[in-house]
Amino acid sequence: MRSKFQSLPTEAINPSSLGIDKLSPGEIVDLMVNEDRKMLAAVQRERERIAVGVEMIAATLRKDGRIVFVGAGTSGRLGVLESAEMPPTFSTEATLVQAIMAGGQGATFAAKEGVEDNYEEGARAITRFHPTKKDIVVGVSASGMTQFVRGALTRARRAGARIIFVTCDPASELQTFVDLTIAPAVGAEVIAGSTRLKAGTATKLVLNMLTTGAMVLIGKTYGNLMVDVHTGSEKLKDRARHIVNIVTGLEYDEADRVLKKAHWNVKAAIVMQKTGLPYQKALGRLRKAHDSMREAIGEDIEPRLRGMLQGHAEAAGRS
């Protein structure tokens, strides 16, 4: 009897790597780089769908909705990683972007085989999140048939949440009841069935684009500067000083002084310096501008950044 898994593209035998166990280290690297080029092309082919997902997530965040990633194994860990990076990068509340991992937190660090097959537990896990029609649930399953994810998405759909499904099987039947499917067809892995490879990398790229694109659209950057950075470490405080220096021209000591007045809120510090407003009024101006630095101070940062880069290039050319 033929296994239902054998027909999955993620389980296929890759003709390019049949003799991988006879290759030199350099040849293995070359083989994997070539396969990753195919993976990048597959992600590029999903460009329009990814862009739709970016706007869906941005629209949800603008209306105070939440995002939750659901997955098992590598797919689940990628969702956990994505959600964990949002607060330090964009100063989001911990509840804004969350992740559900099959097997719970412990499965993030040590594989728990079999938990991905539990449809009912997926449904129970998403129920504890209390999804509503304001939220988006992003199901992540490289194979496209993870039962834990199916259970979670089915229950979330019943609660009215919108569903984005990220998979590496364009023929997955799970896409029949979701709002958007993003399915880069990455092809067979160099080690058959090892979806932590091309499928995992493609998934990470897609999730990067979904979250980063949405955060940019809702004003979490100024140009490509991380103006909503959470300054919880010395490294991040130094980044904050550097951003204020770039945007306002203040020297680092002065940038530090303004940031302290702004309680290390980079956006508020910039508005205070640019407008002369005190802290609370600077916050009010940002709220009125829908948290957009560009609107709050009425300046386009791109010419300044281009000039700075050109100056650096010219200085490097003279040295």
Short mmCIF file of the C-alpha atoms (twelve columns), coordinates in Angstrom:
data_MODEL
# 
_entry.id   MODEL 
# 
loop_
_atom_site.group_PDB 
_atom_site.id 
_atom_site.type_symbol 
_atom_site.label_atom_id 
_atom_site.label_alt_id 
_atom_site.label_comp_id 
_atom_site.label_asym_id 
_atom_site.label_seq_id 
_atom_site.Cartn_x 
_atom_site.Cartn_y 
_atom_site.Cartn_z 
_atom_site.pdbx_PDB_model_num 
ATOM 1   C CA . MET A 1   0.000   0.000  0.000  1 
ATOM 2   C CA . ARG A 2   1.350   3.433  -0.957 1 
ATOM 3   C CA . SER A 3   1.800   5.884  1.924  1 
ATOM 4   C CA . LYS A 4   -0.167  9.125  1.738  1 
ATOM 5   C CA . PHE A 5   3.055   10.950 2.588  1 
ATOM 6   C CA . GLN A 6   5.058   9.594  -0.357 1 
ATOM 7   C CA . SER A 7   3.278   11.852 -2.827 1 
ATOM 8   C CA . LEU A 8   4.149   15.035 -0.906 1 
ATOM 9   C CA . PRO A 9   6.660   17.287 -2.699 1 
ATOM 10  C CA . THR A 10  8.516   17.699 0.603  1 
ATOM 11  C CA . GLU A 11  9.097   13.920 0.745  1 
ATOM 12  C CA . ALA A 12  10.315  13.537 -2.848 1 
ATOM 13  C CA . ILE A 13  13.761  12.248 -3.809 1 
ATOM 14  C CA . ASN A 14  15.992  15.015 -5.177 1 
ATOM 15  C CA . PRO A 15  17.845  13.825 -8.307 1 
ATOM 16  C CA . SER A 16  20.552  16.451 -7.770 1 
ATOM 17  C CA . SER A 17  21.644  15.013 -4.420 1 
ATOM 18  C CA . LEU A 18  21.476  11.255 -5.008 1 
ATOM 19  C CA . GLY A 19  25.225  10.920 -4.409 1 
ATOM 20  C CA . ILE A 20  25.564  13.536 -1.675 1 
ATOM 21  C CA . ASP A 21  27.297  11.044 0.628  1 
ATOM 22  C CA . LYS A 22  30.158  10.765 -1.897 1 
ATOM 23  C CA . LEU A 23  30.772  14.505 -2.252 1 
ATOM 24  C CA . SER A 24  33.543  16.607 -0.729 1 
ATOM 25  C CA . PRO A 25  32.608  19.317 1.799  1 
ATOM 26  C CA . GLY A 26  32.969  21.991 -0.884 1 
ATOM 27  C CA . GLU A 27  30.781  20.052 -3.296 1 
ATOM 28  C CA . ILE A 28  28.087  19.633 -0.631 1 
ATOM 29  C CA . VAL A 29  28.113  23.393 -0.072 1 
ATOM 30  C CA . ASP A 30  27.882  24.068 -3.828 1 
ATOM 31  C CA . LEU A 31  24.979  21.631 -4.148 1 
ATOM 32  C CA . MET A 32  23.060  23.254 -1.305 1 
ATOM 33  C CA . VAL A 33  23.695  26.778 -2.593 1 
ATOM 34  C CA . ASN A 34  22.349  25.762 -6.008 1 
ATOM 35  C CA . GLU A 35  19.250  24.259 -4.405 1 
ATOM 36  C CA . ASP A 36  18.720  27.412 -2.358 1 
ATOM 37  C CA . ARG A 37  18.771  29.455 -5.576 1 
ATOM 38  C CA . LYS A 38  15.786  27.393 -6.729 1 
ATOM 39  C CA . MET A 39  14.130  28.053 -3.373 1 
ATOM 40  C CA . LEU A 40  14.575  31.819 -3.753 1 
ATOM 41  C CA . ALA A 41  12.987  31.679 -7.201 1 
ATOM 42  C CA . ALA A 42  10.026  29.793 -5.710 1 
ATOM 43  C CA . VAL A 43  9.542   32.495 -3.075 1 
ATOM 44  C CA . GLN A 44  9.753   35.196 -5.749 1 
ATOM 45  C CA . ARG A 45  6.951   33.490 -7.680 1 
ATOM 46  C CA . GLU A 46  4.721   33.982 -4.613 1 
ATOM 47  C CA . ARG A 47  5.437   37.729 -4.566 1 
ATOM 48  C CA . GLU A 48  1.874   38.886 -5.239 1 
ATOM 49  C CA . ARG A 49  0.348   36.590 -2.626 1 
ATOM 50  C CA . ILE A 50  2.915   37.634 -0.040 1 
ATOM 51  C CA . ALA A 51  2.118   41.291 -0.759 1 
ATOM 52  C CA . VAL A 52  -1.583  40.581 -0.185 1 
ATOM 53  C CA . GLY A 53  -0.666  38.966 3.132  1 
ATOM 54  C CA . VAL A 54  1.383   42.008 4.144  1 
ATOM 55  C CA . GLU A 55  -1.609  44.289 3.591  1 
ATOM 56  C CA . MET A 56  -3.970  41.875 5.382  1 
ATOM 57  C CA . ILE A 57  -1.754  41.856 8.463  1 
ATOM 58  C CA . ALA A 58  -1.209  45.625 8.378  1 
ATOM 59  C CA . ALA A 59  -4.969  46.213 8.140  1 
ATOM 60  C CA . THR A 60  -5.521  43.887 11.094 1 
ATOM 61  C CA . LEU A 61  -2.918  45.656 13.227 1 
ATOM 62  C CA . ARG A 62  -4.371  49.073 12.365 1 
ATOM 63  C CA . LYS A 63  -7.693  47.889 13.812 1 
ATOM 64  C CA . ASP A 64  -6.097  46.529 17.005 1 
ATOM 65  C CA . GLY A 65  -6.351  42.938 15.848 1 
ATOM 66  C CA . ARG A 66  -3.778  40.291 16.752 1 
ATOM 67  C CA . ILE A 67  -1.619  37.900 14.758 1 
ATOM 68  C CA . VAL A 68  -0.945  34.331 15.852 1 
ATOM 69  C CA . PHE A 69  1.324   31.813 14.126 1 
ATOM 70  C CA . VAL A 70  0.490   28.122 14.460 1 
ATOM 71  C CA . GLY A 71  2.820   25.278 13.528 1 
ATOM 72  C CA . ALA A 72  4.672   22.131 14.520 1 
ATOM 73  C CA . GLY A 73  8.346   21.214 14.368 1 
ATOM 74  C CA . THR A 74  10.481  23.551 12.268 1 
ATOM 75  C CA . SER A 75  7.395   25.418 11.042 1 
ATOM 76  C CA . GLY A 76  6.242   26.035 14.605 1 
ATOM 77  C CA . ARG A 77  9.682   27.175 15.751 1 
ATOM 78  C CA . LEU A 78  9.819   29.690 12.915 1 
ATOM 79  C CA . GLY A 79  6.511   31.134 14.098 1 
ATOM 80  C CA . VAL A 80  7.850   31.347 17.659 1 
ATOM 81  C CA . LEU A 81  10.979  33.119 16.405 1 
ATOM 82  C CA . GLU A 82  8.925   35.612 14.412 1 
ATOM 83  C CA . SER A 83  6.643   36.481 17.310 1 
ATOM 84  C CA . ALA A 84  9.543   36.746 19.765 1 
ATOM 85  C CA . GLU A 85  11.359  39.297 17.603 1 
ATOM 86  C CA . MET A 86  8.472   41.753 17.281 1 
ATOM 87  C CA . PRO A 87  8.661   43.418 20.749 1 
ATOM 88  C CA . PRO A 88  12.416  44.211 20.679 1 
ATOM 89  C CA . THR A 89  12.411  45.288 17.038 1 
ATOM 90  C CA . PHE A 90  9.190   47.285 16.906 1 
ATOM 91  C CA . SER A 91  8.220   47.816 20.585 1 
ATOM 92  C CA . THR A 92  4.977   45.895 20.106 1 
ATOM 93  C CA . GLU A 93  3.006   44.499 23.028 1 
ATOM 94  C CA . ALA A 94  3.794   40.836 23.684 1 
ATOM 95  C CA . THR A 95  0.150   39.933 22.995 1 
ATOM 96  C CA . LEU A 96  0.062   41.586 19.557 1 
ATOM 97  C CA . VAL A 97  1.974   38.883 17.676 1 
ATOM 98  C CA . GLN A 98  1.919   35.445 19.294 1 
ATOM 99  C CA . ALA A 99  2.797   31.875 18.378 1 
ATOM 100 C CA . ILE A 100 1.352   28.463 19.170 1 
ATOM 101 C CA . MET A 101 3.746   25.533 18.973 1 
ATOM 102 C CA . ALA A 102 2.522   21.943 18.826 1 
ATOM 103 C CA . GLY A 103 3.735   20.299 22.011 1 
ATOM 104 C CA . GLY A 104 4.008   23.578 23.893 1 
ATOM 105 C CA . GLN A 105 7.046   25.611 24.855 1 
ATOM 106 C CA . GLY A 106 9.180   22.545 25.521 1 
ATOM 107 C CA . ALA A 107 8.846   21.445 21.902 1 
ATOM 108 C CA . THR A 108 10.597  24.644 20.819 1 
ATOM 109 C CA . PHE A 109 13.878  23.302 22.199 1 
ATOM 110 C CA . ALA A 110 13.464  19.527 21.928 1 
ATOM 111 C CA . ALA A 111 11.525  17.655 19.261 1 
ATOM 112 C CA . LYS A 112 8.293   16.027 20.440 1 
ATOM 113 C CA . GLU A 113 7.384   13.585 17.729 1 
ATOM 114 C CA . GLY A 114 3.712   12.845 17.151 1 
ATOM 115 C CA . VAL A 115 2.244   16.030 18.613 1 
ATOM 116 C CA . GLU A 116 1.755   17.394 15.103 1 
ATOM 117 C CA . ASP A 117 -0.776  14.629 14.392 1 
ATOM 118 C CA . ASN A 118 -3.223  15.781 17.086 1 
ATOM 119 C CA . TYR A 119 -6.094  17.671 15.417 1 
ATOM 120 C CA . GLU A 120 -8.012  18.129 18.668 1 
ATOM 121 C CA . GLU A 121 -5.039  19.615 20.501 1 
ATOM 122 C CA . GLY A 122 -4.589  22.152 17.696 1 
ATOM 123 C CA . ALA A 123 -8.223  23.174 18.119 1 
ATOM 124 C CA . ARG A 124 -7.824  23.426 21.902 1 
ATOM 125 C CA . ALA A 125 -4.618  25.448 21.583 1 
ATOM 126 C CA . ILE A 126 -6.163  28.104 19.345 1 
ATOM 127 C CA . THR A 127 -9.271  28.239 21.549 1 
ATOM 128 C CA . ARG A 128 -7.054  29.314 24.464 1 
ATOM 129 C CA . PHE A 129 -5.977  32.251 22.281 1 
ATOM 130 C CA . HIS A 130 -9.655  33.322 21.979 1 
ATOM 131 C CA . PRO A 131 -9.537  34.335 18.284 1 
ATOM 132 C CA . THR A 132 -12.109 36.802 16.969 1 
ATOM 133 C CA . LYS A 133 -13.005 38.306 13.615 1 
ATOM 134 C CA . LYS A 134 -10.480 41.081 14.327 1 
ATOM 135 C CA . ASP A 135 -7.554  38.619 14.307 1 
ATOM 136 C CA . ILE A 136 -5.443  36.788 11.729 1 
ATOM 137 C CA . VAL A 137 -4.194  33.247 12.290 1 
ATOM 138 C CA . VAL A 138 -1.196  32.222 10.186 1 
ATOM 139 C CA . GLY A 139 -0.973  28.455 9.811  1 
ATOM 140 C CA . VAL A 140 2.490   27.192 8.894  1 
ATOM 141 C CA . SER A 141 2.966   23.665 7.555  1 
ATOM 142 C CA . ALA A 142 5.694   22.751 5.070  1 
ATOM 143 C CA . SER A 143 3.961   19.495 4.133  1 
ATOM 144 C CA . GLY A 144 0.535   21.126 3.997  1 
ATOM 145 C CA . MET A 145 -1.128  18.362 5.996  1 
ATOM 146 C CA . THR A 146 -0.169  18.861 9.655  1 
ATOM 147 C CA . GLN A 147 -3.235  17.874 11.671 1 
ATOM 148 C CA . PHE A 148 -2.401  20.147 14.622 1 
ATOM 149 C CA . VAL A 149 -2.428  23.101 12.227 1 
ATOM 150 C CA . ARG A 150 -5.607  21.888 10.539 1 
ATOM 151 C CA . GLY A 151 -7.381  21.707 13.897 1 
ATOM 152 C CA . ALA A 152 -6.246  25.197 14.863 1 
ATOM 153 C CA . LEU A 153 -7.217  26.760 11.539 1 
ATOM 154 C CA . THR A 154 -10.609 25.063 11.480 1 
ATOM 155 C CA . ARG A 155 -11.457 26.330 14.964 1 
ATOM 156 C CA . ALA A 156 -10.103 29.824 14.205 1 
ATOM 157 C CA . ARG A 157 -12.189 29.996 11.032 1 
ATOM 158 C CA . ARG A 158 -15.267 29.030 13.025 1 
ATOM 159 C CA . ALA A 159 -14.530 31.916 15.414 1 
ATOM 160 C CA . GLY A 160 -14.419 34.352 12.500 1 
ATOM 161 C CA . ALA A 161 -10.664 34.953 12.301 1 
ATOM 162 C CA . ARG A 162 -9.057  35.456 8.907  1 
ATOM 163 C CA . ILE A 163 -6.621  32.739 7.872  1 
ATOM 164 C CA . ILE A 164 -3.294  32.871 6.041  1 
ATOM 165 C CA . PHE A 165 -1.730  29.510 5.220  1 
ATOM 166 C CA . VAL A 166 1.997   29.164 4.487  1 
ATOM 167 C CA . THR A 167 3.034   25.830 2.986  1 
ATOM 168 C CA . CYS A 168 5.460   24.333 0.483  1 
ATOM 169 C CA . ASP A 169 2.786   22.127 -1.089 1 
ATOM 170 C CA . PRO A 170 0.760   24.164 -3.609 1 
ATOM 171 C CA . ALA A 171 -1.748  21.301 -3.797 1 
ATOM 172 C CA . SER A 172 -2.471  21.134 -0.058 1 
ATOM 173 C CA . GLU A 173 -6.148  20.570 0.677  1 
ATOM 174 C CA . LEU A 174 -5.937  22.894 3.698  1 
ATOM 175 C CA . GLN A 175 -5.994  25.877 1.364  1 
ATOM 176 C CA . THR A 176 -9.625  25.193 0.476  1 
ATOM 177 C CA . PHE A 177 -10.945 26.991 3.576  1 
ATOM 178 C CA . VAL A 178 -8.394  29.766 4.138  1 
ATOM 179 C CA . ASP A 179 -8.379  33.395 2.980  1 
ATOM 180 C CA . LEU A 180 -4.891  33.330 1.491  1 
ATOM 181 C CA . THR A 181 -2.398  30.583 0.672  1 
ATOM 182 C CA . ILE A 182 1.288   31.325 0.152  1 
ATOM 183 C CA . ALA A 183 2.911   28.216 -1.285 1 
ATOM 184 C CA . PRO A 184 6.484   28.461 -2.590 1 
ATOM 185 C CA . ALA A 185 7.095   25.235 -4.518 1 
ATOM 186 C CA . VAL A 186 10.673  24.683 -3.349 1 
ATOM 187 C CA . GLY A 187 10.926  21.123 -4.650 1 
ATOM 188 C CA . ALA A 188 12.624  18.128 -3.083 1 
ATOM 189 C CA . GLU A 189 15.141  18.641 -0.283 1 
ATOM 190 C CA . VAL A 190 18.796  17.589 -0.623 1 
ATOM 191 C CA . ILE A 191 18.050  15.168 2.231  1 
ATOM 192 C CA . ALA A 192 14.653  13.724 1.366  1 
ATOM 193 C CA . GLY A 193 11.990  14.921 3.791  1 
ATOM 194 C CA . SER A 194 14.246  17.289 5.763  1 
ATOM 195 C CA . THR A 195 11.991  20.324 5.618  1 
ATOM 196 C CA . ARG A 196 14.264  22.340 7.920  1 
ATOM 197 C CA . LEU A 197 16.278  22.976 4.729  1 
ATOM 198 C CA . LYS A 198 14.729  24.670 1.665  1 
ATOM 199 C CA . ALA A 199 11.187  24.548 3.011  1 
ATOM 200 C CA . GLY A 200 12.282  26.004 6.343  1 
ATOM 201 C CA . THR A 201 14.342  28.747 4.721  1 
ATOM 202 C CA . ALA A 202 11.525  29.651 2.330  1 
ATOM 203 C CA . THR A 203 9.070   29.761 5.226  1 
ATOM 204 C CA . LYS A 204 11.359  32.046 7.221  1 
ATOM 205 C CA . LEU A 205 11.670  34.388 4.223  1 
ATOM 206 C CA . VAL A 206 7.887   34.528 3.807  1 
ATOM 207 C CA . LEU A 207 7.307   35.205 7.512  1 
ATOM 208 C CA . ASN A 208 10.022  37.891 7.450  1 
ATOM 209 C CA . MET A 209 8.221   39.629 4.602  1 
ATOM 210 C CA . LEU A 210 4.777   39.344 6.180  1 
ATOM 211 C CA . THR A 211 5.777   40.814 9.531  1 
ATOM 212 C CA . THR A 212 8.364   43.334 8.358  1 
ATOM 213 C CA . GLY A 213 6.186   44.584 5.518  1 
ATOM 214 C CA . ALA A 214 3.194   45.010 7.818  1 
ATOM 215 C CA . MET A 215 5.236   46.836 10.460 1 
ATOM 216 C CA . VAL A 216 6.608   49.222 7.835  1 
ATOM 217 C CA . LEU A 217 3.079   49.942 6.580  1 
ATOM 218 C CA . ILE A 218 1.831   50.850 10.060 1 
ATOM 219 C CA . GLY A 219 4.689   53.302 10.632 1 
ATOM 220 C CA . LYS A 220 7.132   51.267 12.690 1 
ATOM 221 C CA . THR A 221 10.111  52.515 10.646 1 
ATOM 222 C CA . TYR A 222 11.273  55.888 9.331  1 
ATOM 223 C CA . GLY A 223 12.840  55.144 5.994  1 
ATOM 224 C CA . ASN A 224 14.691  51.974 6.914  1 
ATOM 225 C CA . LEU A 225 15.551  53.158 10.421 1 
ATOM 226 C CA . MET A 226 14.296  51.140 13.402 1 
ATOM 227 C CA . VAL A 227 12.686  54.104 15.150 1 
ATOM 228 C CA . ASP A 228 10.413  51.938 17.313 1 
ATOM 229 C CA . VAL A 229 13.304  49.906 18.714 1 
ATOM 230 C CA . HIS A 230 12.890  48.757 22.317 1 
ATOM 231 C CA . THR A 231 16.006  50.023 24.115 1 
ATOM 232 C CA . GLY A 232 16.368  47.169 26.574 1 
ATOM 233 C CA . SER A 233 20.147  46.748 26.271 1 
ATOM 234 C CA . GLU A 234 23.236  48.905 25.850 1 
ATOM 235 C CA . LYS A 235 23.530  47.804 22.240 1 
ATOM 236 C CA . LEU A 236 19.977  48.939 21.513 1 
ATOM 237 C CA . LYS A 237 20.444  52.196 23.411 1 
ATOM 238 C CA . ASP A 238 23.469  52.894 21.244 1 
ATOM 239 C CA . ARG A 239 21.369  52.148 18.171 1 
ATOM 240 C CA . ALA A 240 18.791  54.648 19.443 1 
ATOM 241 C CA . ARG A 241 21.485  57.320 19.860 1 
ATOM 242 C CA . HIS A 242 22.733  56.611 16.351 1 
ATOM 243 C CA . ILE A 243 19.233  56.932 14.872 1 
ATOM 244 C CA . VAL A 244 18.635  60.252 16.643 1 
ATOM 245 C CA . ASN A 245 22.060  61.404 15.434 1 
ATOM 246 C CA . ILE A 246 21.228  60.511 11.827 1 
ATOM 247 C CA . VAL A 247 17.782  62.124 11.804 1 
ATOM 248 C CA . THR A 248 18.493  65.270 13.828 1 
ATOM 249 C CA . GLY A 249 22.237  65.807 13.473 1 
ATOM 250 C CA . LEU A 250 22.711  65.836 17.255 1 
ATOM 251 C CA . GLU A 251 26.011  64.558 18.594 1 
ATOM 252 C CA . TYR A 252 25.787  61.384 20.656 1 
ATOM 253 C CA . ASP A 253 25.944  63.127 24.051 1 
ATOM 254 C CA . GLU A 254 23.099  65.446 23.071 1 
ATOM 255 C CA . ALA A 255 21.151  62.563 21.531 1 
ATOM 256 C CA . ASP A 256 21.528  60.713 24.822 1 
ATOM 257 C CA . ARG A 257 20.195  63.717 26.732 1 
ATOM 258 C CA . VAL A 258 17.110  64.045 24.511 1 
ATOM 259 C CA . LEU A 259 16.453  60.306 24.632 1 
ATOM 260 C CA . LYS A 260 16.495  60.356 28.422 1 
ATOM 261 C CA . LYS A 261 13.963  63.196 28.393 1 
ATOM 262 C CA . ALA A 262 11.852  61.082 26.033 1 
ATOM 263 C CA . HIS A 263 12.135  58.006 28.291 1 
ATOM 264 C CA . TRP A 264 14.136  56.317 25.515 1 
ATOM 265 C CA . ASN A 265 11.260  56.611 23.051 1 
ATOM 266 C CA . VAL A 266 13.184  57.248 19.817 1 
ATOM 267 C CA . LYS A 267 10.218  58.663 17.920 1 
ATOM 268 C CA . ALA A 268 9.308   61.045 20.708 1 
ATOM 269 C CA . ALA A 269 12.937  62.163 21.036 1 
ATOM 270 C CA . ILE A 270 13.105  63.027 17.339 1 
ATOM 271 C CA . VAL A 271 9.796   64.911 17.399 1 
ATOM 272 C CA . MET A 272 10.910  66.812 20.504 1 
ATOM 273 C CA . GLN A 273 14.174  67.839 18.873 1 
ATOM 274 C CA . LYS A 274 12.616  68.718 15.511 1 
ATOM 275 C CA . THR A 275 9.637   70.677 16.867 1 
ATOM 276 C CA . GLY A 276 10.656  71.887 20.316 1 
ATOM 277 C CA . LEU A 277 7.622   70.172 21.850 1 
ATOM 278 C CA . PRO A 278 7.797   68.650 25.347 1 
ATOM 279 C CA . TYR A 279 7.508   64.881 25.754 1 
ATOM 280 C CA . GLN A 280 3.742   64.502 26.247 1 
ATOM 281 C CA . LYS A 281 2.917   66.854 23.373 1 
ATOM 282 C CA . ALA A 282 5.400   65.012 21.159 1 
ATOM 283 C CA . LEU A 283 3.533   61.782 21.930 1 
ATOM 284 C CA . GLY A 284 0.257   63.512 21.078 1 
ATOM 285 C CA . ARG A 285 1.663   64.670 17.769 1 
ATOM 286 C CA . LEU A 286 2.727   61.127 16.951 1 
ATOM 287 C CA . ARG A 287 -0.743  59.792 17.807 1 
ATOM 288 C CA . LYS A 288 -2.305  62.412 15.553 1 
ATOM 289 C CA . ALA A 289 0.063   61.319 12.775 1 
ATOM 290 C CA . HIS A 290 -0.997  57.658 13.241 1 
ATOM 291 C CA . ASP A 291 2.464   56.908 14.655 1 
ATOM 292 C CA . SER A 292 4.164   57.896 11.375 1 
ATOM 293 C CA . MET A 293 7.445   59.783 11.787 1 
ATOM 294 C CA . ARG A 294 7.171   61.079 8.245  1 
ATOM 295 C CA . GLU A 295 3.796   62.671 8.988  1 
ATOM 296 C CA . ALA A 296 4.708   63.832 12.479 1 
ATOM 297 C CA . ILE A 297 7.687   65.937 11.406 1 
ATOM 298 C CA . GLY A 298 6.816   66.470 7.737  1 
ATOM 299 C CA . GLU A 299 10.202  65.357 6.433  1 
ATOM 300 C CA . ASP A 300 11.371  62.646 4.059  1 
ATOM 301 C CA . ILE A 301 14.434  60.937 5.539  1 
ATOM 302 C CA . GLU A 302 15.546  59.275 2.289  1 
ATOM 303 C CA . PRO A 303 17.571  62.237 0.876  1 
ATOM 304 C CA . ARG A 304 19.466  62.569 4.172  1 
ATOM 305 C CA . LEU A 305 20.236  58.844 4.239  1 
ATOM 306 C CA . ARG A 306 21.383  58.848 0.609  1 
ATOM 307 C CA . GLY A 307 23.617  61.842 1.264  1 
ATOM 308 C CA . MET A 308 25.108  60.129 4.301  1 
ATOM 309 C CA . LEU A 309 25.846  56.948 2.340  1 
ATOM 310 C CA . GLN A 310 27.377  58.924 -0.508 1 
ATOM 311 C CA . GLY A 311 29.605  60.748 1.979  1 
ATOM 312 C CA . HIS A 312 30.741  57.439 3.448  1 
ATOM 313 C CA . ALA A 313 31.494  56.066 -0.015 1 
ATOM 314 C CA . GLU A 314 33.520  59.137 -0.965 1 
ATOM 315 C CA . ALA A 315 35.466  58.987 2.295  1 
ATOM 316 C CA . ALA A 316 36.219  55.304 1.723  1 
ATOM 317 C CA . GLY A 317 37.398  56.085 -1.808 1 
ATOM 318 C CA . ARG A 318 39.863  58.672 -0.504 1 
ATOM 319 C CA . SER A 319 41.337  56.353 2.112  1 
# 
